[in-house]
Each structure stands twice: as structure tokens, then as C-alpha cells.
Amino acid sequence: MIENDSGKKIFRVGILGYGTVGSGVAQVLLESRPTLKEKTGLDIRLHKIAEKDEAKLKEARFDRSLWTDDARKVIQDPSVDIVVEVIGGIEPARTFVKEALAAGKFVVTANKALLATHGQELFEAALAAHSAIGFEASVCGGVPIIGAIRDGLVANRIDSLCGILNGTTNYILTRMLEEGASYADALKEAQSRGYAEANPALDVTGGDAAHKLVLLANLSFHSIFHLSDVHTEGIDKISLEDVRYASELGYTLKLLAIARRREEKGAEGVELRVHPALIPRAHPLASVRDVFNAVLVRGDATGEVMFYGRGAGKLPTASAIVADIVDAARGSASQTFTKLQFFQKDRPALPVVPMAQVQSRYYVHFRVTDRPGVMGKLAAVLGEHEVSIASLIQKDQQANGEVSIIILTHQTLEERFRRALKEIEALPFVRQPSRFIRVGEG
Amino acid sequence: MIENDSGKKIFRVGILGYGTVGSGVAQVLLESRPTLKEKTGLDIRLHKIAEKDEAKLKEARFDRSLWTDDARKVIQDPSVDIVVEVIGGIEPARTFVKEALAAGKFVVTANKALLATHGQELFEAALAAHSAIGFEASVCGGVPIIGAIRDGLVANRIDSLCGILNGTTNYILTRMLEEGASYADALKEAQSRGYAEANPALDVTGGDAAHKLVLLANLSFHSIFHLSDVHTEGIDKISLEDVRYASELGYTLKLLAIARRREEKGAEGVELRVHPALIPRAHPLASVRDVFNAVLVRGDATGEVMFYGRGAGKLPTASAIVADIVDAARGSASQTFTKLQFFQKDRPALPVVPMAQVQSRYYVHFRVTDRPGVMGKLAAVLGEHEVSIASLIQKDQQANGEVSIIILTHQTLEERFRRALKEIEALPFVRQPSRFIRVGEG
């Protein structure tokens, strides 16, 4: 950081990676430099861009002299104040972030996979270097959710978070619900529109949402959680039939990421789970369509607060990165960063509540032989396990003599429900494995 | 500000007014002092409370020695760092805020009426005193919308804002839509629940929403606007019949506060309006029910971002006030405040686009004599004024020979629509003044 002629501070930004997000950051920095100066008093300049693949810079509008193919030329440049890591993946991003911190740079990143798996190591390195890592862009793209939880809700004890954190799966579910597309067709459409990767596994299995949930939970509960703490189910086993039946019952299917504080004896700690869930159509999260993301936060003072917006994309992500750059340049980042206690070694971690101890309502779809006494037997087994039925629908018999029975349960313990299900599936009249979806936001 | 034994900073807070919000601030400060210290490193202490009416302190749990009946004892106390103004109304709040600023205190307030009418004077006074005014609590209670626009969306040019900014009217409209309550009954229910004042005029006429819109627009467009710049219509003339017809058409009625940048030749500037509007049921703002508030912000980089939560109430408002206290104690407030340029005298103000130049779709309800040729004449007059019909419903004839004709128009200029309406109302077969509601979020 140096001062220019008029006494204003100049901050120089180096970007590692000129892919979609990197080019967005360069664009926003170049286009909004005058307005950022007016709004913040800070002169933030794009100084260097490292990108191995020169072809990616073909349409870049910045002076080609800013380009280098060597990330270390950015990291080691003494005039660079802030390093933006938008390479993605674990390596070499991890090494570069550590080197940048060691060189005294602020680091800003959108890399949730890196932070969810190596966050503690990197945050500790930042603290040791008296620097900071900005990660607003790592969750919910352009929605300023990290800042909101850290600063805007600072007076609150966070009781729960419930979010739609993955745009790709939300797009797929929206197409299935609104157009009756099959999972496979909706996935293909998401791929053709560039919303899903050629290998969509990280999205559709819930892994990406789990990464983001770990970051939000760390921040909200001031405790460090790991990816392995999150019970993760994807949408890849959801059938169109269940999406339709649930819709008839007034519910919308979403892939929810839930973190919830529990205080009852025997189940103290935090629930961490990503799974498909049915929510009532009038619920604020139900109107989150297509690639949009949203997070519903419950604080003890504010009650329910929701944040909604585009969870990914070039400019929304760049918007969050530039907000972090401004925060670092203002000096606020280093102040607040040292107080993010979750990654500090001596801090006792909150226990994770096992899935068996989660309370939920359930939608369950049984395929059974259509004969007298079946319904009674189902109800009896559920009752024995203290799973109480809220509503029940029997669908018309199929050509093969099977019927679908759809049951919505009242709230019950996951372990009770699972035991009941296991017993039911062993019954002779049950023809196919039953399918269940949790109901409610936890 | 002084340092305590362990080198930590101590910040002393004085509160002016111990009503609902004041008692909430006291409660949050007392209860969350240890966690705030842990989260921020700051020791924020409740130091003095001024309240004329001692009876209000009956259930207060703080040491009675903190109490004074003289606001000036708080303002002039040299050990008070931050003055929280939660008296409400214009005077004496305005005088106290000015005195507190002159005495070198930071001021935090939830008083939108004061800031919307005397904001420029007070903000200039804060600047002159090298102090700052925090006003997060003045819009949308516990939702950190001010911080989000100022910091989280700093990289964006804001193109529009559209919000449900008044909880009382939203509660009334929710009861009308969901339970078929009349306006009068819904208002009574809101009053009995304590959501509406005995004199509900400021809420139901749209005045309160207009106050908040002025603050959001000032912040978003970096230009100073005044209450008189806002075209304001309330919900007091809305009929249950229209709420029902609109619902049949798939729309939900909301009182929207809209600020929108316009750049077309002849209509450059900002639209500022508060009025009832019909939005499609799948729209994110449609699921904002009861006393909840929400603001949809469109930034050039983020696209649509929405913030949702309780717009009022003791603890949500206290949450926002304490966030501002932390911001001031951290030193961030003084940094960002000096850059809020909207109230600086030399700054050219953006023009306000007159209502005649607003583009909208319209729902219009005509009551006409049921005779041949009526429909044709209506359509012809609308057509002459370039108002094009998107859909039309004729309701059954009533005993008095009248029929209701409901027309949804395509987008048109307000002045064209108004001219067409005037001409139609002069026609002999039109039996009652027509009623119209704008459609869409502008």
C-alpha cells in the first residue's frame, strides 16, 4: 500500500486465474474503478493477472503487460497488496494461497472446496502472517451472506441456517417440478446451458452444497466443522413421480443445506445435513427458482432473516470478490478476520448431532401388493416405532397389481423412522424399496 | 473510549428513550456482552439510559443507577461514546441528535421519519463533528440491508430497489388475501395485535414506507431525495373484491416501495413511488407474508438480490442497532460514513422522474351498464391512447344491471393510461369511478 499524489491510498490487485470468475473480477475492477474511488475513497487498481493459458486472454480488454503465465510473479510482486485466487480446485490453489499469505498479501478467494477442506490450515496461516482471507464469494455468489452473518447479525446467537446453496440442482428441480422433465433430461438441459459441469457429480450428490454449509456453519457457530461432519444426500435418486405427488400435497422439493443448534440432553451440538426436502409452497424458500440461491438464518434477536440471489456466475461472484477487496483495502478485513475464532486451535469444537438423532417429518412412498390388510399392517408397524401418520394417499392400482401408498408422518426421530422402514421393507407384500424424503426445513 | 486493564477497548453506550426498542437494545447489550466481546474483541457496556417516564423502567433488569430522566445527562456524559436515539418522532429527537454529535458522540438511530425529513442537516452535522450516524435499524428492522447496499454490493451500480417496507400494511393485505377479511377488519386485527398504531395513518397511507424508501434511495443512488419526491399511495382505498379478482388472475397484492433508475431520453433520473401493486404469485416478494419485510435490489453485477426478515419489533430492531454500535466501536462507521456522499451539498442531485413518465401494466376494474357495445367502446378508447389489453374478464351481471369488467393492460405510460381512464369515466354507461392497481414491480 502506498499513497499517491493526492494522498489517497492505492491498492494493487493481482489475480490468479483468468477463467470465468477471474475475467469478471478484472472487468468489474476496470469498469468500476472511478465509482469505487468515489464510493470508498480508495484507488483500487488491477495490477497483474496470472494465467497459464494465454488463449483465455484473447478477448481481454486490459493492457497485455499486466499478464504473466507465472502465478509466483503475482505472489512475489512487492507492489501487489491483494491476491485474488480464482483458479479453483485444491492444488496449486492451496500452495499459492499459502505463499501469498506468507508474502504479506491479503487473499480473496471464491474457492469453497479449498476452504471447506483446508480452511483451518489456511486461516491459521493468515493469522500467523497478520493478514486475512476474504471468502464472501465462496457462498451464494453475489449475495453478501458472509458479511451479513459476521457483521449485520453480530448481536445474534445464530440458532439455525437453512439454505438452497447449489444453483445447478435447484435448476434441475425447478425444471422437474414446473415442466415435468425427468431428472436425466433436466440435468442435460442444465449442462447445455452451462449451469452444470460435464461431470456434475459434485453438484448433484450434494457435495458442493456441503462445502458451503461447512463454511457457513463455521462462521455462524464459531466452531470448526469438517466435510465429513455433514450428512450429505444428493438429488440423483429423486424420481419425477415423487416430485409430482409432493406437489399434489402442496409441497415443493428443494435440496436443502441445514445447520441447526440443538440443546436437548443427549442431542447437544449442531446438526449438519444436505438432503432433498419438501417445503410448503408458501414457504419463502419455495419461490427460489432456477439457479438462484437463498439462505434463511434464524438469530435469537432478529428471528428469521433470508438472503437471496444468484449463487454463481461471472459478475455476481466478481461483485462479492470486489466487496472483499474493498473490505481489505479499508482495513476492516484484518480487524474482523482476527475475531473469526472458529479456526483457532484451542477453541472447543461443538459436537455434531448424529443423523439418527435428527427430528423430522417424512414423506414416504411404498409400493405394495394391492390386497386387504396391507394398509393396516403398514400403519401398525409405523405405530410400534412411534411414527405417527399425518396423512395418507393410496394411488390407483397399476397393471402389475401394485399400488403406491404415500404417507406423510408427523415429526419423529430419524432412527425410529429408519427402524420402522426396515421392518416394513421386510414384509412380504412390499414390492420395491420404499422411497422417502424429509419434510420441512428441519 | 478508554482502555481497560487487559488492553481491550471499552465503549460506553447511552440510550435515549426506554420504550419498546430502547428496552430491546438494553436487553441485547446486557445479555450479549460476553459473546460480543468474544466475537469482536470489544467491551461494549450499557452506561446510561434517559427516560422521562420512570414507570417504563418497572421491569428493567439493569442497575437503577444507570437511569436518568434527563437526556442531556447522557449526551453530556464525557464517558459515553455512543448515543442511541430511540425516542422517535422529530422533536426533541432532532435536537438531541445534533447535541450528541456536537459533543463528539457517535449516534445510532432507528428513526426513519427524522432521517427522511432532516437527514441532510443531521448527516452534515455528523460530518462536521468528525462523527457518524448509524441508521441500519431505520429500514427493515433486523435485516442488514443498509450494510449490504453500502458494503456487500459496493462493486455494483444499483439499478433498482423494490421492497415491502411496512409490516403493518403487509399484515393487513395478508389477512385480506388469505382469510377474506375486509380492509377495516384486517386493520382492527393489526391494531389488536399491536402491529398498527391507534392512529394508523402513517402506515396505511404509505408514508412510513416512503420514509424508508427515501433512505434506501439516497444510499443506493448517491443522491439526496426528499419525501415530497415520492409518489405515495396507501392501501386504504383497496377493496377486498379487487384483492380476490387479482388472486383469481394469479396475482398477489402488496404495498411496494420502488426506486428505479431511468436512462431513456426525456425520462432520465430516478422513479420514486410507493403504491399498491399486483405481483405474480411465484414472485419472490409474493411469499413475504404478515409483518415481514423484504427488499429486492438489482445491481449491475449481482443481478437480483433479496433481503427478507422482520421489519420491526423490539429485538429485531435492537439487533440492527447493536450491529451499528459494533460498527462504530470498530472504527468502521467513521470510515464508511464520510464516503456516503449523498448528503454532501455540492453533489448534483439526480432528477426525479414524474409519475406521468412511469411505465407500468395496469389492472383496472370498470363498473358499467350491461348493454351491447360497451366492451367495444372501452377497448376503442384504450386503443386510441395506445393502451393495449393483455386480458379481459367480464363478471356476472348484478341485480342493479351493472357488470364488472376487469382489464389487464400491457405495459404503457402512466399518462396515457390516465388519459384513457379519464375519457372512459366520462362515458354515459360508466356507473362508478373505475379502480386501478399497477401490475408488476415496475
Interface residues (C-beta under 8 A of the other chain):
Chain A: G24 V28 S32 T35 L36 E38 K39 T40 G41 E136 G141 G142 V143 P144 G147 A148 D151 G152 L153 V154 A155 N156 R157 H222 A282 H283 P284 A286 S287 V288 R289 F292 A294 G299 D300 A301 T302 G303 E304 V305 M306 F307 Y308 G309 R310 G313 L315 P316 A318 S319 A320 V322 A323 V326 D327 R330 G331 S332 Q335 T336 T338 K339 Q341
Chain B: G24 V28 S32 T35 L36 E38 K39 T40 G41 E136 G141 G142 V143 P144 G147 A148 D151 G152 L153 V154 A155 N156 R157 H222 A282 H283 P284 A286 S287 V288 R289 F292 A294 G299 D300 A301 T302 G303 E304 V305 M306 F307 Y308 G309 R310 G313 L315 P316 A318 S319 A320 V322 A323 V326 D327 R330 G331 S332 Q335 T336 T338 K339 Q341
